[in-house]
Amino acid sequence: TSCGLHTRYNSKDSTTYMANNTPFNIQYGSGAVNGYFSNDNVQVGDLTASGESFAQITNAAGLSGGYKGGKWDGIMGLAFPSISVEDETPVFFKLLDQYPNLSRKFAYYLPKNDAQTGSLDIGGVNS
């Protein structure tokens, strides 16, 4: 497959998976990816977005060498719902709906090298 050695999501390993099978196509600057939508619980740290709809890529050829050689396994969209693919609710907004006491912000840190650790903070910032 075009996923190379990256870890793949396997719906058979999940007891909460629900088939959707709606096809999708996303055009990135490097090229197109496509596949189908699935629904499952998505855990981000200690938060769980129940019944999250997500795009399961079956053809990642459009992600180019940056994906093939990268140390990451997928893309989690944090866009506004109005610009999401097929008007799906992004995981951040699903978490806000399901955890109403969360602050409506997130922050991330991308490390400069392999000796550092990155982070994603949902509902606040790490100061």
Contact map, one row per residue, 1 for C-alpha under 8 A:
1111000000000000000000000000000000000000000000000000000001100000000000000000000000000000000000000000000000000000000000000000000
1111000000000000000000000000000000000000000000000000000001111000000000000000000000000000000000000000000000000000000000000000000
1111110100000000000000000000000000000000000000000000000000110000000100000000000000000000000000000000000000000000000000000000000
1111110000000000000000000000000000000000000000000000000000000000000100000000000000000000000000000000000000000000000000000000000
0011111000000000000000000000000000000000000000000000000000000000000000000000000000000000000000000000000000000000000000000000000
0011111100000000000000000000000000000000000000000000000000000000000100011000000000000000000000000000000000000000000000000000000
0000111110000000000000000000000000000000000000000000000000000000000000001000000000000000000000000000000000000000000000000000000
0010011111000000000000000000000000000000000000000000000000000000000000001000000000000000000000000000000000000000000000000000000
0000001111100000000000000000000000000000000000000000000000000000000000000000000000000000000000000000000000000000000000000000000
0000000111111100000000000000000000000000000000000000000000000000000000000000000000000000000000000000000000000000000000000000000
0000000011111100100000000000000000000000000000000000000000000000000000000000000000000000000000000000000000000000000000000000000
0000000001111110100000000000000000000000000000000000000000000000000000000000000000000000000000000000000000000000000000000000000
0000000001111110000000000000000000000000000000000000000000000000000000000000000000000000000000000000000000000000000000000000000
0000000001111111100000000000000000000001000000000000000000000000000000000000000000000000000000000000000000000000000000000000000
0000000000011111100000000000000000000000000000000000000000000000000000000000000000000000000000000000000000000000000000000000000
0000000000000111110000000000000000000001100000000000000000000000000000000000000000000000000000000000000000000000000000000000000
0000000000110111111000000000000000000111100000000000000000000000000000000000000000000000000000000000000000000000000000000000000
0000000000000001111100000000000000000111000000000000000000000000000000000000000000000000000000000000000000000000000000000000000
0000000000000000111110000000000000001110000000000000000000000000000000000000000000000000000000000000000000000000000000000000000
0000000000000000011111000000000000011110000000000000000000000000000000000000000000000000000000000000000000000000000000000000000
0000000000000000001111100000000000011100000000000000000000000000000000000000000000000000000000000000000000000000000000000000000
0000000000000000000111110000000000011100000000000000000000000000000000000000000000000000000000000000000000000000000000000000000
0000000000000000000011111000000001111000000000000000000000000000000000000000000000000000000000000000000000000000000000000000000
0000000000000000000001111100000001111000000000000000001000000000000000000000000000001100000000000000000000000000000000000000000
0000000000000000000000111110000111100000000000000000000000000000000000000000000000000000000000000000000000000000000000000000000
0000000000000000000000011111000111000000000000000000000000000000000000000000000000001000000000000000000000000000000000000000000
0000000000000000000000001111111110000000000000000000000000000100000000000000000000000000000000000000000000000000000000000000000
0000000000000000000000000111111110000000000000000000000000000110000000000000000000000000000000000000000000000000000000000000000
0000000000000000000000000011111000000000000000000000000000000000000000000000000000000000000000000000000000000000000000000000000
0000000000000000000000000011111100000000000000000000000000000111000000000000000000000000000000000000000000000000000000000000000
0000000000000000000000000011111110000000000000000000000000001111000000000000000000000000000000000000000000000000000000000000000
0000000000000000000000001111011111000000000000000000000000011110000000000000000000000000000000000000000000000000000000000000000
0000000000000000000000001111001111100000000000000000000011111110000000000000000000000000000000000000000000000000000000000000000
0000000000000000000000111100000111110000000000000000000011110000000000000000000000000000000000000000000000000000000000000000000
0000000000000000000000111000000011111000000000000000001111100000000000000000000000000000000000000000000000000000000000000000000
0000000000000000000111110000000001111100000000000000001111000000000000000000000000000000000000000000000000000000000000000000000
0000000000000000001111110000000000111110000000000000111100000000000000000000000000000000000000000000000000000000000000000000000
0000000000000000111111000000000000011111000000000000111100000000000000000000000000000000000000000000000000000000000000000000000
0000000000000000111100000000000000001111100000000011110000000000000000000000000000000000000000000000000000000000000000000000000
0000000000000101110000000000000000000111110000000111110000000000000000000000000000000000000000000000000000000000000000000000000
0000000000000001100000000000000000000011111000011111000000000000000000000000000000000000000000000000000000000000000000000000000
0000000000000000000000000000000000000001111100011111000000000000000000000000000000000000001000000000000000000000000000000000000
0000000000000000000000000000000000000000111111111000000000000000000000000000000000000000000000000000000000000000000000000000000
0000000000000000000000000000000000000000011111111000000000000000000000000000000000000000000000000000000000000000000000000000000
0000000000000000000000000000000000000000001111110000000000000000000000000000000000000000000000000000000000000000000000000000000
0000000000000000000000000000000000000000001111110000000000000000000000000000000000000000000000000000000000000000000000000000000
0000000000000000000000000000000000000000001111111000000000000000000000000000000000000000000000100000000000000000000000000000000
0000000000000000000000000000000000000000111111111100000000000000000000000000000000000000000000100000000000000000000000000000000
0000000000000000000000000000000000000000111100111111000000000000000000000000000000000000001001100100000000000000000000000000000
0000000000000000000000000000000000000001110000011111000000000000000000000000000000000000000000000000000000000000000000000000000
0000000000000000000000000000000000000011110000001111100000000000000000000000000000000000000000000000000000000000000000000000000
0000000000000000000000000000000000000011110000001111110000000000000000000000000000000000101001000000000000000000000000000000000
0000000000000000000000000000000000001111000000000011111000000000000000000000000000000001100000000000000000000000000000000000000
0000000000000000000000000000000000001111000000000001111100000000000000000000000000000001000000000000000000000000000000000000000
0000000000000000000000010000000000111100000000000000111110000000000000000000000000000000000000000000000000000000000000000000000
0000000000000000000000000000000000111100000000000000011111000000000000000000000000000000000000000000000000000000000000000000000
0000000000000000000000000000000011110000000000000000001111110000000000000000000000000000000000000000000000000000000000000000000
1100000000000000000000000000000011110000000000000000000111110000000000000000000000000000000000000000000000000000000000000000000
1110000000000000000000000000000011100000000000000000000011111100000000000000000000000000000000000000000000000000000000000000000
0110000000000000000000000000000111000000000000000000000011111110000000000000000000000000000000000000000000000000000000000000000
0100000000000000000000000000001110000000000000000000000000111111000000000000000000000000000000000000000000000000000000000000000
0000000000000000000000000011011110000000000000000000000000111111000000000000000000000000000000000000000000000000000000000000000
0000000000000000000000000001011110000000000000000000000000011111111100000000000000000000000000000000000000000000000000000000000
0000000000000000000000000000011000000000000000000000000000001111111100000000000000000000000000000000000000000000000000000000000
0000000000000000000000000000000000000000000000000000000000000011111111000000000000000000000000000000000000000000000000000000000
0000000000000000000000000000000000000000000000000000000000000011111111000000000000000000000000000000000000000000000000000000000
0000000000000000000000000000000000000000000000000000000000000011111111110000000000000000000000000000000000000000000000000000000
0011010000000000000000000000000000000000000000000000000000000011111111000000000000000000000000000000000000000000000000000000000
0000000000000000000000000000000000000000000000000000000000000000111111100000000000000000000000000000000000000000000000000000000
0000000000000000000000000000000000000000000000000000000000000000111111111000000000000000000000000000000000000000000000000000000
0000000000000000000000000000000000000000000000000000000000000000001011111000000000000000000000000000000000000000000000000000000
0000010000000000000000000000000000000000000000000000000000000000001001111100000000000000000000000000000000000000000000000000000
0000011100000000000000000000000000000000000000000000000000000000000001111110000000000000000000000000000000000000000000000000000
0000000000000000000000000000000000000000000000000000000000000000000000011111000000000000000000000000000000000000000000000000000
0000000000000000000000000000000000000000000000000000000000000000000000001111100000000000000000000000000000000000000000000000000
0000000000000000000000000000000000000000000000000000000000000000000000000111110000000000001000000000000000000000000000000000000
0000000000000000000000000000000000000000000000000000000000000000000000000011111000010000011000000000000000000000000000000000000
0000000000000000000000000000000000000000000000000000000000000000000000000001111100000000011100000000000000000000000000000000000
0000000000000000000000000000000000000000000000000000000000000000000000000000111110110000010000000000000000000000000000000000000
0000000000000000000000000000000000000000000000000000000000000000000000000000011111110000010000000000000000000000000000000000000
0000000000000000000000000000000000000000000000000000000000000000000000000000001111110011110010000000000000000000000000000000000
0000000000000000000000000000000000000000000000000000000000000000000000000000000111110010000000000000000000000000000000000000000
0000000000000000000000000000000000000000000000000000000000000000000000000000001111111010000000000000000000000000000000000000000
0000000000000000000000000000000000000000000000000000000000000000000000000000101111111111110000000000000000000000000000000000000
0000000000000000000000010100000000000000000000000000000000000000000000000000000000111111000000000000000000000000000000000000000
0000000000000000000000010000000000000000000000000000000000000000000000000000000000011111000000000000000000000000000000000000000
0000000000000000000000000000000000000000000000000000000000000000000000000000000011111111100000000000000000000000000000000000000
0000000000000000000000000000000000000000000000000000110000000000000000000000000010011111110000000000000000000000000000000000000
0000000000000000000000000000000000000000000000000001100000000000000000000000000010010011111011000000000000000000000000000000000
0000000000000000000000000000000000000000000000000000000000000000000000000000111110010001111111000000000000000000000000000000000
0000000000000000000000000000000000000000010000001001000000000000000000000001110000000000111111100000000000000000000000000000000
0000000000000000000000000000000000000000000000000000000000000000000000000000010000000000011111110000000000000000000000000100000
0000000000000000000000000000000000000000000000000000000000000000000000000000000010000000111111111000000000000000000000000000000
0000000000000000000000000000000000000000000000001001000000000000000000000000000000000000111111111100000000000000000000000000000
0000000000000000000000000000000000000000000000111000000000000000000000000000000000000000001111111110000000000000000000000000000
0000000000000000000000000000000000000000000000000000000000000000000000000000000000000000000111111111111100000000000000000000000
0000000000000000000000000000000000000000000000000000000000000000000000000000000000000000000011111111000000000000000000000000000
0000000000000000000000000000000000000000000000001000000000000000000000000000000000000000000001111111000000000000000000000000000
0000000000000000000000000000000000000000000000000000000000000000000000000000000000000000000000111111110000000000000000000000000
0000000000000000000000000000000000000000000000000000000000000000000000000000000000000000000000011111110000000000000000000000000
0000000000000000000000000000000000000000000000000000000000000000000000000000000000000000000000010011111000000000000000000000000
0000000000000000000000000000000000000000000000000000000000000000000000000000000000000000000000010011111100000000000000000111000
0000000000000000000000000000000000000000000000000000000000000000000000000000000000000000000000010000111110000000000000000011000
0000000000000000000000000000000000000000000000000000000000000000000000000000000000000000000000010000011111000000000000000011000
0000000000000000000000000000000000000000000000000000000000000000000000000000000000000000000000000000001111100000000000000111100
0000000000000000000000000000000000000000000000000000000000000000000000000000000000000000000000000000000111110000000000011111100
0000000000000000000000000000000000000000000000000000000000000000000000000000000000000000000000000000000011111000000000011101110
0000000000000000000000000000000000000000000000000000000000000000000000000000000000000000000000000000000001111100000001111000000
0000000000000000000000000000000000000000000000000000000000000000000000000000000000000000000000000000000000111110000001110000000
0000000000000000000000000000000000000000000000000000000000000000000000000000000000000000000000000000000000011111000011100000000
0000000000000000000000000000000000000000000000000000000000000000000000000000000000000000000000000000000000001111110111000000000
0000000000000000000000000000000000000000000000000000000000000000000000000000000000000000000000000000000000000111110100000000000
0000000000000000000000000000000000000000000000000000000000000000000000000000000000000000000000000000000000000011111100000000000
0000000000000000000000000000000000000000000000000000000000000000000000000000000000000000000000000000000000000011111110000000000
0000000000000000000000000000000000000000000000000000000000000000000000000000000000000000000000000000000000000000111110000000000
0000000000000000000000000000000000000000000000000000000000000000000000000000000000000000000000000000000000000011111111000000000
0000000000000000000000000000000000000000000000000000000000000000000000000000000000000000000000000000000000000110011111100000000
0000000000000000000000000000000000000000000000000000000000000000000000000000000000000000000000000000000000011110000111110000000
0000000000000000000000000000000000000000000000000000000000000000000000000000000000000000000000000000000000011100000011111000000
0000000000000000000000000000000000000000000000000000000000000000000000000000000000000000000000000000000001111000000001111100000
0000000000000000000000000000000000000000000000000000000000000000000000000000000000000000000000000000000001110000000000111111110
0000000000000000000000000000000000000000000000000000000000000000000000000000000000000000000100000000010011100000000000011111100
0000000000000000000000000000000000000000000000000000000000000000000000000000000000000000000000000000011111000000000000001111100
0000000000000000000000000000000000000000000000000000000000000000000000000000000000000000000000000000011111100000000000001111110
0000000000000000000000000000000000000000000000000000000000000000000000000000000000000000000000000000000011100000000000001111111
0000000000000000000000000000000000000000000000000000000000000000000000000000000000000000000000000000000000100000000000001001111
0000000000000000000000000000000000000000000000000000000000000000000000000000000000000000000000000000000000000000000000000000111
